[in-house]
Amino acid sequence: MFYIETSGTWREMGQQFGETFSDPLRACIDHYCPWLLAESDRYASAVQSVREALQAHCPELLEETEGIAEAAGLDPDVTIGYCFFNDVRARMVEGCSVVYLAESDTGPLLGRNCDLRPTFDPEVQMCRIRKPRDGCATIMTTFLGLAAGLGLNEYGLGTAGASAHTKERYGDAGLPGQILGFMLLHRCRNVKEARALFSEHLFLGKSHNMMVGDAGGASVLFEMAPGRTAVQVDRSDGTDWQVCTNFFVSGEIPIRPEPEYLESAYARYGRAVHRLGSGFVERSVSGLQGLLTELAQPGCCVTSKDGRSKTAYSQVMEMSSGQMYYAPGHPAELAWKVASL
């Protein structure tokens, strides 16, 4: 798992990133989107639309991406095409588990297992800290070169997600998911502001769940499908926790019927709901780490015989302190590390 901390102007942060990861970035582009190099004219209009969306909604991210291209010696359009390559996530077929705890001995916590196909190279994952000179500091986990990810900002807002499959496509208009994800972590201070952001914009990209929680103890689950605004699912009354795995709980977005995939999703969801609802999970960092270890694959919920996914890394975010604990592999096999804002 790669790690980097960048600071300065957005262009400087991009240059720091590009200088550090020039070779692996080229390898990722060659592996995941060789068509950007071989058929650049064909995708020029799509890249231009992303560039225009960046200029309109988050020009600082465009500046950072251009800094990456400069330092890595890459074509700027190719770099934009890769950094916003939504299909990268589709190829990974994630099967993640997400848990928010509104109360613990250190304040609200947000935890996630990132579960990927066992054949996927774990070295493409990374922990990334951004400290812009004139902006909000963030710590996130993502995949090498992608513009956005899941994590925590200096205001105590945290995000974590999990794939969820639907055949529905509600339209072709909207903002790419990575731009929305970047705006979420760099514009919003709390769940109220996150709700407003996601109500304002249609989403484009791979369907998924997005859990958002803040240091004040609020949380909401956003269900995302292409061409529509997110469905907002509130936490149940009287509970201090909220959970999602790989299906939509609201009933508003139809679930694609995939028995083997859903068997794992329901097993992990049921285990988490039972453990949290019965009071068996200690409200602490170590308690949430323990629950994520139970949900990790392979494990008691999904055995190695399933073979679909393996937990590539786990993370627990401490909303009040700006710390993120992460296990860069299966949490039952590796010690947890700490990154901090």
Helices and strands as residue ranges (DSSP letters): E 2-8, H 10-20, H 22-32, H 35-38, H 44-57, H 59-72, H 76-83, H 87-92, E 97-101, E 109-116, G 122-124, E 125-132, E 138-143, E 150-153, E 158-163, E 175-176, H 177-187, H 191-200, E 203-204, E 208-213, E 219-224, E 231-234, E 241-244, H 259-277, H 285-295, E 310-318, E 323-327, E 337-340
